Amino acid sequence: MAAAKQLAAQVVFVLGGPGAGKGTQCQRIVSEFGYVHLSAGDLLRAEQADPKSEHGALIKTCIKEGTIVPVEVTLALIKNAIANNMKSIGAFQFLIDGFPRNKDNLDGWNKVMTDVNVDFILFLDCPESVMESRLLSRGQTSGRTDDNIESIRKRFLTYQEQTKPIIDHFDALGKVRRVIASDPVDKVFQNVAKNFTKPAAGSKH
């Protein structure tokens, strides 16, 4: 007899330029709507910090240069994180921020993550000048190696050349929900929240 079909993971991709506020808004969505937040960047930084990781040096170089980590590395970390959360806490609603960042990422996702449903793309649209100011301010306290003006400019270029076309691709499919992200955090979240519904009482997220 066939085993009962496992509930498929539901994913919202959260995309926007560096400093658009993806992490900040994801924290609010988690608190209000019960999603599990997976940051591609955080997963990669944790992997880089692991002395046993075979990919640590590669990830470090990519982060410093503002380039995109090979898709097989990032996808393996995301897939493992989804599986672990589904198994440990029964989660099935996920926010994934900072992925997919280019066509290679998207092609890899479509090939590997066949059992995951992408609900929509939350696009935090923010002017580059605002993002730069936020990142330079954050860099004073974040300790992140890529929060300096040289890395920031490289990250903006990577975003415009590689990530923005992915957002445009999803937009053509009618899957993008755009929110102006240059407003104060609370106002941005008011508009973000319109795209989500609260979980039913007693349901697992």
C-alpha positions as CSV (number, residue, x, y, z in Angstrom):
1,M,0.0,0.0,0.0
2,A,1.4,3.4,-0.9
3,A,2.4,5.7,1.9
4,A,0.3,8.8,2.6
5,K,1.4,11.7,0.4
6,Q,3.5,14.2,2.4
7,L,2.2,17.8,2.4
8,A,4.2,19.8,-0.1
9,A,6.3,22.7,1.1
10,Q,4.9,26.1,0.1
11,V,7.5,28.8,-0.7
12,V,7.4,32.5,-1.1
13,F,10.6,33.9,-2.6
14,V,11.5,37.3,-1.1
15,L,13.6,39.3,-3.6
16,G,15.0,42.8,-3.8
17,G,18.3,44.6,-4.0
18,P,20.9,44.5,-1.3
19,G,19.6,46.6,1.6
20,A,15.9,46.5,0.4
21,G,14.9,45.2,3.9
22,K,14.4,41.5,3.0
23,G,15.6,40.2,6.4
24,T,13.7,42.8,8.4
25,Q,10.4,42.2,6.6
26,C,10.9,38.4,6.8
27,Q,11.2,38.6,10.6
28,R,7.9,40.4,10.8
29,I,6.2,37.9,8.5
30,V,7.5,35.1,10.6
31,S,6.1,36.8,13.8
32,E,2.7,37.6,12.3
33,F,2.0,34.8,9.9
34,G,4.0,31.8,11.2
35,Y,6.3,31.2,8.2
36,V,9.8,29.7,8.6
37,H,12.4,32.1,7.2
38,L,15.4,30.7,5.3
39,S,17.9,33.3,4.2
40,A,20.2,32.0,1.5
41,G,22.9,34.5,2.6
42,D,22.6,33.4,6.3
43,L,22.8,29.7,5.3
44,L,25.9,30.4,3.2
45,R,27.6,32.5,5.9
46,A,27.0,29.7,8.4
47,E,28.4,27.1,6.0
48,Q,31.4,29.4,5.4
49,A,32.0,29.6,9.2
50,D,32.0,25.8,9.5
51,P,35.6,24.6,9.6
52,K,34.5,21.2,8.3
53,S,32.8,22.6,5.2
54,E,34.4,21.8,1.9
55,H,32.8,24.9,0.4
56,G,33.9,27.5,3.0
57,A,36.7,29.1,0.9
58,L,34.6,29.3,-2.2
59,I,31.7,30.9,-0.4
60,K,34.0,33.4,1.3
61,T,35.4,34.5,-2.0
62,C,32.0,34.9,-3.6
63,I,30.7,36.9,-0.7
64,K,33.7,39.2,-0.7
65,E,33.5,39.8,-4.5
66,G,29.8,40.2,-4.5
67,T,29.4,37.3,-6.9
68,I,26.8,34.5,-6.8
69,V,27.7,31.2,-5.1
70,P,27.3,28.1,-7.4
71,V,23.7,26.9,-7.4
72,E,24.4,23.4,-6.3
73,V,26.0,24.6,-3.1
74,T,23.1,27.0,-2.2
75,L,20.4,24.6,-3.3
76,A,21.8,21.8,-1.1
77,L,21.7,24.1,1.9
78,I,18.1,25.3,1.2
79,K,16.8,21.8,0.5
80,N,18.4,20.4,3.7
81,A,16.9,23.3,5.7
82,I,13.4,22.8,4.3
83,A,13.6,19.0,5.0
84,N,14.9,19.5,8.6
85,N,12.1,22.0,9.4
86,M,9.4,19.9,7.9
87,K,10.7,16.9,9.9
88,S,11.4,18.6,13.2
89,I,8.4,21.0,13.6
90,G,6.0,20.1,10.8
91,A,6.6,23.4,9.0
92,F,5.4,23.6,5.4
93,Q,5.3,27.4,4.8
94,F,8.7,29.0,4.0
95,L,10.1,32.4,3.1
96,I,13.3,32.1,1.1
97,D,15.1,35.4,0.8
98,G,18.0,36.2,-1.5
99,F,17.2,33.3,-3.9
100,P,17.0,32.7,-6.8
101,R,19.5,35.4,-7.7
102,N,20.2,34.5,-11.4
103,K,19.0,32.2,-14.2
104,D,21.3,29.5,-13.1
105,N,19.7,29.5,-9.6
106,L,16.2,29.4,-11.1
107,D,17.1,26.5,-13.5
108,G,18.7,24.6,-10.7
109,W,15.6,25.1,-8.5
110,N,13.2,24.0,-11.2
111,K,15.4,20.9,-11.7
112,V,15.9,19.9,-8.1
113,M,13.0,21.2,-6.1
114,T,10.2,19.5,-8.0
115,D,8.2,18.7,-4.8
116,V,8.0,22.3,-3.6
117,N,5.3,24.8,-4.7
118,V,6.3,28.5,-5.2
119,D,3.2,30.5,-4.2
120,F,4.5,34.0,-5.3
121,I,7.5,36.3,-5.3
122,L,7.5,39.2,-2.8
123,F,9.5,42.0,-4.5
124,L,10.8,44.7,-2.2
125,D,11.4,47.6,-4.7
126,C,13.8,50.2,-3.3
127,P,16.0,52.9,-4.9
128,E,19.7,52.2,-5.0
129,S,20.5,55.4,-3.1
130,V,18.3,54.3,-0.2
131,M,19.8,50.8,-0.2
132,E,23.3,52.1,-0.2
133,S,22.7,54.4,2.7
134,R,21.1,51.5,4.7
135,L,24.0,49.2,3.9
136,L,26.7,51.7,4.9
137,S,24.9,52.4,8.1
138,R,24.5,48.6,8.8
139,G,28.2,48.0,8.0
140,Q,29.2,50.1,11.1
141,T,27.8,47.4,13.3
142,S,27.1,44.2,11.3
143,G,30.6,42.9,11.0
144,R,29.7,41.6,7.5
145,T,32.6,41.6,5.1
146,D,30.4,42.7,2.2
147,D,29.0,45.8,4.0
148,N,31.6,48.2,2.5
149,I,31.3,50.6,-0.4
150,E,33.4,48.5,-2.8
151,S,31.4,45.2,-2.2
152,I,28.1,47.1,-2.1
153,R,28.7,48.6,-5.6
154,K,29.6,45.1,-6.9
155,R,26.5,43.6,-5.3
156,F,24.3,46.3,-6.9
157,L,25.8,45.5,-10.3
158,T,25.2,41.8,-9.8
159,Y,21.6,42.5,-8.8
160,Q,20.8,44.6,-11.8
161,E,22.5,42.3,-14.3
162,Q,21.4,38.9,-12.9
163,T,18.6,39.1,-10.3
164,K,16.4,41.8,-11.8
165,P,15.8,39.7,-14.9
166,I,14.6,36.9,-12.7
167,I,12.1,39.2,-11.1
168,D,11.0,40.3,-14.5
169,H,10.6,36.7,-15.6
170,F,8.2,35.9,-12.6
171,D,6.4,39.2,-13.3
172,A,5.6,38.1,-16.8
173,L,4.1,34.9,-15.2
174,G,1.9,37.1,-12.9
175,K,3.6,35.8,-9.8
176,V,5.2,39.0,-8.5
177,R,3.7,41.1,-5.7
178,R,5.6,44.4,-5.5
179,V,5.9,46.5,-2.4
180,I,7.7,49.9,-2.2
181,A,10.4,49.3,0.3
182,S,11.8,52.8,0.7
183,D,9.1,53.8,3.2
184,P,9.6,53.4,7.0
185,V,9.7,49.7,8.2
186,D,6.2,49.7,9.7
187,K,4.6,51.2,6.6
188,V,6.4,48.7,4.4
189,F,5.1,45.9,6.5
190,Q,1.5,47.1,6.3
191,N,1.8,46.7,2.5
192,V,3.7,43.4,2.8
193,A,1.0,42.0,5.2
194,K,-1.7,42.4,2.6
195,N,-0.2,39.5,0.7
196,F,-0.4,37.0,3.5
197,T,-3.1,35.3,5.5
198,K,-3.0,34.3,9.2
199,P,-2.8,30.5,9.8
200,A,-5.9,28.8,11.1
201,A,-6.0,28.2,14.8
202,G,-4.3,24.9,15.7
203,S,-2.7,24.5,12.3
204,K,1.0,23.8,11.8
205,H,2.8,26.5,9.9
